[in-house]
């Protein structure tokens, strides 16, 4: 944390969120000013008045991106952190490219907010120190140099002549520079550094009005973004340039996953909603007439489609909960998996019969207990058995077996269904990934079931093994540690 309290401007059109930010940040010792719009924030803002601006991206009137540009234009030294909802991750990535320090996704905890704010304040302070001591950076052995050397972001400093005066180890790692070290006191070598970065540095130094250049470096992975800032003396002359290189690979992946997510949800919603609409049109149009049997059949199909929609929503909510890391409190206690398996098989017997799939269980009589959360074990094996039934064939079978294996309780869910190509097995369990074959196109699903199962298994220190062959069926093998003598208790993740 900085030596003095941070002066923070919080901009958001939602009163509860503004008050949450005020309470969290003032409790951590910072001075907080609130604004309910971008226009009000600009009225309050003045160069040097604030150390950090924490702003929502999506607001009525002036957007967070517009406010970011105006704020950085007025005060290039102020740090900015974006507040974003899950639907605007791509916009948050753009904000980082424009010069924002980072972003935080709604909903967030007080601890997350305070930690991110203090990181932004500390980096701002370090950058200011680096600018004040630009000419002494190459020889400085102070705490500032130590911190910069340990930063995860790469730092490249050149003087007004364009000669290299400082770089940290993270820069070499991010740019994958190995072997020959860049020479201090000479222009950065075009053989070691990306030519685009060198061009942007020279461009910034040559333009008197330039304050900052923020752009994404081509290529990747890793995907990198560069912020080139000019350090000026009291008369406004350029002393040199500080380039900060940041790895935005994770942000790019989030952007890609969001696009994939939106496409998947649109597809999965359109099909069942379209079918339900057509069935209802038949009923409302009087096509069915007084045929009670046909009416019952159509209503049954509608019920099946709404069930698929409900499962889609449940999977998305569960996946969101797991990914945010805000798990509910788990109750770990000695648990008899045989009871869970028997309940799961009994519950799934009717869906299996409807698809003419034989469902059976074969468990060792002396199957030992495991230390686990009962609700999550129910969800785990329900998902695996449901998938084995859904991706089966008429006349096929699903067998659930359990035994002890080298200190583990091993539960297998084996089916004689469609199976999967061997070259796709490595992707099973990735969020939203589904095996695409002619036989699976008509089967509804989100691609989240196995991903959720993996999250649960890992939370219980277990392992998941998958064997499959296209056209021959699949086996999902869950390994959970045998409960020890002192098993039990609670854990909140």
SEMI-658452 format. One record per residue (C-alpha): x, y, z. Coordinates in steps of 0.5 Angstrom, whole numbers, padded with zeros to 4 digits, always signed. Example, Ala and Ser with C-alpha at 12.3 -4.5 7.8 and 13.67 -1.06 7.14 Angstrom:
REM SEMI-658452
+0025-0009+0016+0027-0002+0014
//
This chain:
REM SEMI-658452
+0000+0000+0000+0002+0007-0001+0005+0012+0004-0001+0016+0004-0008+0014+0003-0010+0014-0004-0015+0019-0007-0020+0015-0010-0026+0017-0015-0031+0012-0016-0036+0013-0022-0042+0008-0022-0049+0010-0024-0052+0004-0018-0052+0007-0011-0051+0000-0008-0045-0001-0012-0042+0006-0010-0044+0005-0003-0040-0002-0003-0034+0001-0006-0034+0007-0001-0035+0003+0005-0029-0002+0003-0024+0003+0001-0025+0008+0007-0025+0002+0011-0018+0000+0008-0016+0008+0010-0017+0011+0003-0020+0018+0001-0026+0016-0003-0030+0021-0007-0037+0019-0011-0040+0020-0018-0046+0018-0021-0044+0019-0028-0039+0021-0033-0041+0028-0033-0041+0029-0026-0034+0025-0025-0031+0030-0030-0034+0036-0026-0030+0033-0020-0024+0031-0023-0018+0036-0024-0010+0034-0026-0007+0031-0019-0014+0031-0015-0014+0024-0015-0009+0018-0015-0014+0013-0018-0021+0013-0022-0025+0007-0021-0031+0007-0026-0036+0003-0029-0036+0001-0036-0043+0001-0038-0047+0008-0036-0052+0012-0038-0050+0018-0042-0042+0018-0042-0039+0011-0042-0033+0009-0038-0029+0008-0044-0030+0016-0046-0029+0018-0039-0022+0014-0039-0020+0018-0045-0022+0024-0042-0019+0023-0035-0012+0020-0038-0012+0026-0043-0012+0031-0037-0008+0027-0032-0003+0022-0035-0001+0020-0029-0008+0018-0026-0009+0010-0025-0016+0007-0028-0019+0001-0026-0025-0001-0030-0032-0004-0027-0035-0009-0032-0041-0014-0032-0039-0021-0035-0043-0019-0042-0037-0013-0043-0031-0017-0042-0029-0015-0049-0030-0008-0048-0026-0009-0041-0020-0011-0046-0021-0005-0050-0020-0001-0044-0014-0004-0042-0011-0003-0049-0013+0004-0048-0009+0005-0041-0013+0002-0036-0009-0001-0030-0014-0007-0030-0021-0009-0029-0026-0012-0024-0032-0016-0026-0038-0016-0022-0040-0019-0017-0034-0018-0013-0032-0018-0006-0029-0012-0002-0023-0016-0001-0022-0016-0009-0024-0009-0010-0019-0007-0004-0013-0011-0007-0014-0009-0014-0014-0002-0012-0008-0002-0008-0004-0006-0013-0006+0000-0018-0004+0005-0013+0003+0002-0012+0004+0001-0019+0002+0009-0020+0007+0010-0015+0013+0006-0017+0012+0009-0024+0012+0016-0021+0019+0014-0018+0022+0011-0024+0020+0018-0028+0023+0022-0023+0030+0018-0023+0030+0016-0030+0037+0018-0031+0039+0014-0025+0035+0008-0026+0041+0004-0029+0045+0005-0023+0040+0005-0018+0040-0001-0012+0034+0002-0008+0028-0001-0006+0024+0002-0012+0029-0002-0017+0028-0008-0013+0021-0008-0014+0021-0006-0021+0025-0012-0022+0020-0017-0019+0014-0014-0023+0010-0019-0027+0010-0013-0033+0016-0012-0037+0019-0005-0037+0023-0002-0042+0026+0005-0041+0030+0009-0046+0033+0016-0046+0031+0022-0050+0036+0020-0056+0033+0013-0056+0038+0009-0052+0036+0003-0047+0038+0005-0040+0034+0000-0036+0030-0006-0037+0027-0012-0032+0027-0019-0033+0020-0020-0034+0021-0016-0041+0026-0021-0043+0021-0027-0041+0015-0024-0044+0019-0022-0051+0022-0029-0050+0029-0026-0051+0034-0031-0049+0042-0032-0050+0044-0025-0052+0042-0019-0047+0040-0012-0049+0046-0007-0049+0045-0001-0044+0047+0006-0047+0045+0003-0054+0039+0003-0058+0035-0003-0057+0036-0008-0062+0031-0009-0068+0034-0017-0068+0031-0017-0060+0025-0013-0059+0019-0013-0064+0020-0007-0069+0013-0005-0067+0015-0003-0060+0021+0001-0063+0017+0005-0068+0012+0007-0062+0017+0009-0058+0021+0013-0063+0014+0016-0065+0012+0018-0058+0019+0021-0057+0018+0025-0064+0011+0028-0063+0011+0034-0058+0004+0033-0056+0004+0026-0055+0003+0023-0047+0002+0016-0048+0001+0011-0054-0003+0004-0052-0003-0001-0057-0003-0009-0058+0003-0012-0060+0002-0017-0066+0003-0024-0066+0002-0029-0060+0001-0033-0056+0003-0030-0051-0001-0024-0053+0002-0017-0051+0000-0010-0050+0005-0004-0050+0004+0002-0046+0009+0008-0048+0009+0014-0044+0013+0020-0045+0017+0023-0038+0018+0030-0039+0022+0035-0035+0019+0041-0032+0019+0045-0038+0016+0040-0042+0022+0037-0046+0022+0030-0047+0027+0026-0042+0025+0019-0045+0020+0014-0045+0018+0008-0041+0014+0002-0044+0011-0003-0040+0009-0009-0043+0003-0013-0040+0001-0020-0042-0006-0020-0044-0007-0027-0046-0012-0029-0041-0016-0023-0043-0016-0025-0050-0018-0032-0048-0024-0029-0044-0026-0025-0050-0026-0031-0054-0030-0035-0049-0035-0030-0048-0036-0030-0056-0036-0038-0056-0041-0037-0050-0046-0032-0053-0046-0037-0059-0047-0043-0055-0053-0040-0051-0056-0037-0057-0056-0044-0061-0058-0048-0055-0064-0043-0053-0067-0042-0060-0068-0049-0062-0072-0051-0056-0076-0045-0056-0078-0045-0063-0080-0052-0062-0085-0050-0056-0087-0044-0060-0089-0049-0066-0093-0054-0061-0097-0048-0058-0099-0045-0065-0102-0052-0067-0106-0052-0060-0108-0045-0061-0110-0046-0068-0114-0051-0067-0111-0056-0071-0111-0061-0065-0118-0061-0064-0121-0066-0059-0116-0071-0060-0114-0072-0053-0108-0077-0054-0105-0072-0059-0105-0066-0054-0102-0070-0049-0096-0072-0054-0095-0065-0056-0095-0063-0048-0090-0068-0046-0086-0066-0052-0086-0058-0049-0085-0061-0042-0079-0064-0045-0076-0058-0048-0077-0054-0042-0073-0059-0038-0068-0058-0043-0068-0050-0042-0068-0051-0035-0062-0056-0035-0058-0050-0039-0060-0045-0034-0058-0049-0028-0051-0051-0032-0050-0044-0033-0051-0042-0026-0047-0048-0023-0041-0046-0028-0041-0039-0026-0041-0040-0019-0035-0045-0020-0031-0040-0024-0032-0034-0020-0029-0038-0014-0035-0036-0009-0037-0043-0007-0042-0044-0002-0039-0048+0004-0038-0055+0003-0039-0060+0009-0034-0065+0008-0036-0071+0012-0035-0079+0011-0040-0081+0006-0042-0088+0003-0042-0087-0004-0046-0094-0005-0052-0090-0002-0051-0084-0007-0050-0089-0013-0056-0093-0011-0060-0087-0011-0058-0084-0017-0059-0090-0021-0066-0091-0018-0068-0084-0020-0065-0085-0027-0068-0091-0029-0075-0088-0032-0071-0083-0037-0066-0090-0038-0073-0094-0040-0076-0088-0044-0070-0089-0048-0070-0096-0048-0063-0096-0045-0061-0102-0039-0058-0098-0033-0055-0102-0028-0050-0102-0022-0045-0107-0019-0042-0104-0013-0037-0108-0008-0041-0110-0001-0035-0107+0003-0034-0101-0001-0030-0096+0004-0033-0089+0005-0030-0082+0002-0029-0075+0005-0034-0071+0001-0040-0066+0001-0046-0070-0001-0050-0065-0005-0044-0065-0010-0043-0072-0010-0050-0073-0012-0049-0067-0018-0043-0071-0020-0046-0078-0021-0052-0075-0023-0049-0071-0029-0045-0077-0031-0050-0082-0031-0055-0077-0035-0049-0076-0040-0049-0084-0041-0056-0085-0042-0057-0079-0047-0051-0081-0051-0053-0088-0052-0057-0092-0057-0063-0095-0057-0062-0102-0054-0056-0100-0051-0053-0100-0043-0050-0096-0038-0047-0100-0032-0044-0096-0026-0039-0100-0022-0035-0099-0016-0029-0102-0012-0023-0100-0009-0016-0099-0013-0010-0097-0009-0012-0093-0004-0018-0090-0008-0025-0091-0009-0026-0092-0016-0033-0091-0019-0034-0093-0026-0040-0090-0031-0039-0094-0037-0044-0094-0043-0045-0098-0050-0047-0091-0053-0044-0087-0059-0037-0086-0056-0032-0080-0058-0026-0080-0063-0020-0081-0059-0017-0074-0062-0022-0070-0058-0021-0074-0052-0016-0068-0049-0021-0063-0050-0027-0067-0046-0028-0062-0040-0026-0056-0043-0032-0051-0042-0037-0051-0047-0033-0056-0051-0038-0061-0054-0036-0067-0059-0039-0066-0066-0041-0072-0070-0047-0073-0074-0050-0077-0069-0049-0071-0063-0052-0066-0067-0059-0067-0065-0057-0068-0058-0058-0062-0053-0053-0060-0049-0048-0054-0046-0042-0057-0046-0041-0056-0039-0043-0062-0035-0036-0065-0035-0033-0059-0034-0037-0058-0028-0036-0065-0026-0028-0064-0026-0029-0058-0022-0032-0062-0016-0027-0068-0017-0021-0063-0016-0024-0060-0010-0025-0067-0007-0017-0068-0009-0020-0074-0014-0018-0076-0021-0022-0077-0027-0020-0082-0032-0024-0082-0039-0023-0088-0044-0028-0088-0051-0028-0090-0058-0032-0088-0063-0038-0092-0064-0036-0097-0058-0038-0093-0052-0035-0089-0046-0032-0090-0039-0032-0084-0034-0028-0087-0028-0028-0083-0022-0022-0084-0017-0023-0081-0010-0019-0082-0004-0021-0087+0002-0023-0083+0008-0018-0083+0013-0019-0084+0021-0020-0076+0022-0024-0074+0016-0030-0069+0017-0031-0062+0018-0032-0056+0013-0029-0052+0008-0031-0046+0005-0027-0044-0002
//
